[in-house]
Amino acid sequence: MEREIKSSEKNQAASVEGNFSGEKTKVIPVIEEVLQVDKKVVETGRIHIRKEVAKDEQPVEIPLMNETYDVKKVQVSNLIFDEPPKMRTEGDTMIIPVVKEVAEIKIRYQVTEEIHVVKNKTVTPYSEKVTLKKEKVIIEREEGKK
């Protein structure tokens, strides 16, 4: 902030023009203060912002399904059919008939054995490490000169 002191221009003009009937004129300066306000930016501090990425490995459990089959031959005694029997399923067991032709006056089918295919399901736990990223923001203030 600055201060200026100026004498009034009106009073100076009046003193120059004013000879009042031969008297001696005294000039009295009139002072006026003028205020001039300025502003400026003052740094009071700084901040630093940084970001860190943290990696975190976490195990992930995934159940894997695996199917295996057991094949067994089962002997069947003297089942005779007019037509070949069809494949069938009983629970988890698929039954495939094995036939042979038997000579008669007419052809008929005798089941000599069956093949039983049993489905077995097993669940195997499987673990794998997965890397997950997480960001963290850190703000630090640095005090400046006042």
C-alpha positions in Angstrom: 0.0 0.0 0.0 1.4 3.4 -1.0 0.5 6.8 0.2 0.8 9.9 -2.0 0.4 13.4 -0.9 -0.8 15.9 -3.6 -1.6 19.5 -3.2 -5.0 20.4 -4.6 -4.9 21.8 -8.1 -8.1 23.9 -7.5 -6.4 25.8 -4.7 -3.3 26.5 -6.8 -5.5 27.9 -9.6 -7.4 30.1 -7.2 -4.2 31.5 -5.8 -2.9 32.4 -9.2 -6.1 34.2 -10.3 -6.9 35.8 -7.0 -5.4 39.2 -6.5 -8.0 40.7 -4.2 -7.8 44.5 -4.3 -4.1 44.8 -4.0 -3.8 42.8 -0.8 -1.0 40.3 -0.4 -2.4 36.9 -0.9 -1.1 34.0 1.1 -1.2 30.6 -0.5 -2.1 27.9 1.8 -1.5 24.5 0.3 -4.4 22.0 0.8 -3.1 18.5 1.1 -5.1 15.4 0.0 -4.1 11.9 0.7 -4.8 9.3 -2.1 -4.9 5.7 -1.2 -3.7 3.1 -3.8 -4.2 -0.5 -2.9 -2.4 -3.3 -4.7 -2.5 -7.0 -4.1 0.0 -9.7 -4.8 0.1 -13.5 -4.6 2.0 -14.8 -1.6 2.9 -18.4 -1.3 1.9 -19.8 2.0 2.7 -23.4 1.4 2.8 -26.2 -1.2 1.3 -29.7 -1.3 2.7 -32.8 -3.0 0.4 -35.4 -4.2 1.6 -38.9 -5.1 -0.1 -42.1 -5.9 1.2 -45.5 -4.9 0.0 -48.8 -6.3 0.0 -51.7 -3.9 -0.1 -55.2 -5.2 -1.8 -57.9 -3.2 -1.8 -61.5 -4.1 -4.9 -63.4 -3.1 -5.6 -67.1 -3.6 -8.7 -67.9 -5.6 -10.4 -71.3 -5.0 -11.9 -72.7 -8.1 -13.6 -76.2 -8.0 -12.7 -78.2 -11.1 -15.0 -81.0 -12.2 -13.5 -84.1 -13.6 -15.5 -87.1 -14.9 -14.1 -90.6 -15.2 -15.8 -93.8 -16.3 -15.5 -97.3 -15.0 -16.4 -100.0 -17.6 -17.6 -103.4 -16.3 -18.8 -106.4 -18.1 -21.8 -108.0 -16.4 -22.9 -111.6 -17.5 -26.7 -111.9 -18.1 -28.4 -115.3 -18.3 -30.7 -116.3 -21.1 -32.7 -113.1 -21.7 -34.2 -113.5 -25.2 -35.9 -110.7 -27.0 -37.8 -110.4 -30.3 -35.9 -107.2 -31.2 -32.5 -106.0 -30.1 -32.8 -104.2 -26.8 -32.0 -100.5 -26.7 -29.3 -98.8 -24.6 -30.7 -97.5 -21.3 -29.6 -95.4 -18.3 -30.2 -96.3 -14.7 -29.0 -93.4 -12.4 -25.4 -92.7 -13.3 -25.0 -96.0 -15.1 -25.4 -96.3 -18.8 -26.2 -99.9 -19.8 -25.3 -101.1 -23.4 -26.6 -104.6 -24.2 -24.4 -106.9 -26.2 -26.4 -109.4 -28.3 -26.0 -112.4 -30.4 -28.4 -114.0 -32.7 -29.9 -117.4 -31.7 -31.1 -119.7 -34.6 -34.7 -120.7 -34.2 -37.4 -120.8 -36.7 -37.5 -117.2 -36.1 -34.7 -114.9 -35.1 -34.7 -113.7 -31.6 -32.1 -111.9 -29.5 -30.5 -113.3 -26.4 -28.6 -110.9 -24.1 -25.3 -112.6 -23.2 -23.8 -109.7 -21.3 -24.2 -106.0 -20.6 -21.6 -103.4 -20.4 -22.2 -101.0 -17.5 -20.5 -97.6 -17.8 -20.6 -95.8 -14.5 -20.0 -92.1 -14.3 -17.9 -91.0 -11.4 -17.7 -87.3 -10.5 -14.9 -85.9 -8.4 -14.3 -82.3 -7.4 -10.7 -81.3 -7.1 -9.9 -78.1 -5.3 -7.6 -75.9 -7.3 -5.9 -72.8 -6.1 -4.2 -70.1 -8.1 -2.6 -66.8 -6.9 -4.1 -63.7 -8.5 -2.5 -60.2 -8.2 -4.9 -57.4 -7.4 -3.8 -53.7 -7.6 -5.0 -51.0 -5.2 -4.1 -47.3 -5.5 -3.4 -45.2 -2.5 -3.2 -41.4 -2.7 -0.9 -39.5 -0.3 -1.1 -35.7 0.1 1.7 -34.0 2.0 1.6 -30.3 2.8 4.8 -28.2 2.8 4.7 -25.0 4.8 5.9 -22.0 3.0 7.4 -18.6 4.1 4.9 -16.2 5.5 
